[in-house]
Amino acid sequence: MNMQNHHKRETRDYQELDASHHIHAFLDQKVLNAEGPRVIVKGEGLYLWDNDGNRYLDGMSGLWCTNLGYGREDLVAAATQQMQQLPYYNMFFHTTHPAVVELSEMLFSLLPRHYSHAIYTNSGSEANEVLIRTVRRYWQVVGQPKKRVMIGRWNGYHGSTLASSAMGGMKFMHEMGGMLPEIAHIDEPYWYAHGGTMTPEEFGRRCALQLEEKILELGAENVAGFIAEPFQGAGGMIFPPESYWPEIQRICRQYHVLLCADEVIGGFGRTGEWFAHQHFGFEPDTLSIAKGLTSGYIPMGGLVLSRTIAEALVEKGGVFAHGLTYSGHPVAAAVALANLKALRDEGIVSQVKKDSGPYLQKGLREIFTHHPLIGEIQGTGMVAALQFAEDKARRQRFSNESDITWRCRTYGFEEGVIIRSTVGRMIMAPALVAKHSEIDELLEKTKRAVDRTARDLGLM
Ligand SMILES: Cc1ncc(COP(=O)(O)O)c(C=O)c1O
């Protein structure tokens, strides 16, 4: 491993400086400062190294984003060339540039034909902020200005900015940052936790019908859109029952409510389809994208619009008073283009569908179906969740499930694998380029972490 840029400082020095000046994401900063964060210094393929030379298999693609893995020279070259040629220009002054034009050409060649335009952002949170303004503007333009309410789902995640977190359903985030008006929520389709005695199919339909009830309660004339992740990511890689999405789509169409899919995690091959809604077989009106768009090499997101919405905005909308300094940033666009080219030309998405995805999913089921700690395995392609259960027969969860999964995650680090804990589930999403040997290692190390957790609980 080439460490030429590293070991400039001792790990302790990095940790102390970090503690002095940096507030991290979603952590108790005081606890983190006392423990000291791992200092990650290098990535190559699926592997990461810390400042002390420890190697980890990254089972989470960073944060579901390094779809191509680390260390891709083609992406580095694309960024370098673009920086030399034109490091920045804006979209405000009747101007554009080849990088963003070519990215759009590529993106819409991969998307189903009924999408036609994108508004580029820097992140997924921003994509969802832009979503709210764009759908409200759309309804104004087509003569229904009262349609302003966005409906999201409890335990959904759409970002950390004010409006994106408000549309998300993480109550602890609302408590800290506040809620916004004209946003409502319905329950999540998390059968294992909330399905009771219903079959998954009954439960899926029941959850979908809540959307209809909510629309009727608010008045369809006031509801602009319904936003949801095709499968919930941060909420626990929760895959809805098969009955869910067809019913949601029917309801959105019936009440003229835009169906807004948050594809920030599911997009760009994660499920073995280019976009997760294709895996589930529904047809959203908008797609929020980020993460895998650039394989995380540089920040970029976007809001993809159906032809119907885009045509209304373009043909009848006049000025849309909206713009970001870094929309369609040339360097980000060049990296995104190189990333999409690689995903397409190297056949990576179809490989996830036909080979590596089934290999991972089969391995997980072979190892964990009869494991005493695991009540359910969900996932497809290169995304999966292991549901922890105290009593598998009764689908009973641990009362302190967050602590237990957190411990499992720590054991994962000790075993040399990064898997993420959510409230009651361990989740994984390795890079789409994972080879069988790397998937074997991921499974083996995950099993060791889960076994250690089960032994602590007296289950093994
Ligand atoms: C589904 C979903 N939407 C939006 C976001 C927010 O994206 P970002 O962190 O790039 O703002 C995330 C981040 O994890 C996400 O998982």
The ligand as a MOL file (V3000), in Angstrom:
LIG
                    3D

  0  0  0     0  0            999 V3000
M  V30 BEGIN CTAB
M  V30 COUNTS 16 16 0 0 0
M  V30 BEGIN ATOM
M  V30 1 C -32.5760 7.9080 0.8470 0
M  V30 2 C -31.7240 9.1000 1.1600 0
M  V30 3 N -32.1130 10.3000 0.7310 0
M  V30 4 C -31.3760 11.3940 0.9530 0
M  V30 5 C -30.2020 11.3140 1.6440 0
M  V30 6 C -29.4180 12.5450 1.8930 0
M  V30 7 O -28.3240 12.5850 1.0710 0
M  V30 8 P -27.0530 13.4960 1.4710 0
M  V30 9 O -26.4770 12.8800 2.7140 0
M  V30 10 O -26.1940 13.3940 0.2550 0
M  V30 11 O -27.5510 14.8610 1.6970 0
M  V30 12 C -29.7440 10.0780 2.0930 0
M  V30 13 C -28.4660 9.9520 2.8160 0
M  V30 14 O -28.1210 8.9270 3.3460 0
M  V30 15 C -30.5320 8.9370 1.8580 0
M  V30 16 O -30.1690 7.7390 2.3010 0
M  V30 END ATOM
M  V30 BEGIN BOND
M  V30 1 1 1 2
M  V30 2 1 2 3
M  V30 3 2 2 15
M  V30 4 2 3 4
M  V30 5 1 4 5
M  V30 6 1 5 6
M  V30 7 2 5 12
M  V30 8 1 6 7
M  V30 9 1 7 8
M  V30 10 2 8 9
M  V30 11 1 8 10
M  V30 12 1 8 11
M  V30 13 1 12 13
M  V30 14 1 12 15
M  V30 15 2 13 14
M  V30 16 1 15 16
M  V30 END BOND
M  V30 END CTAB
M  END
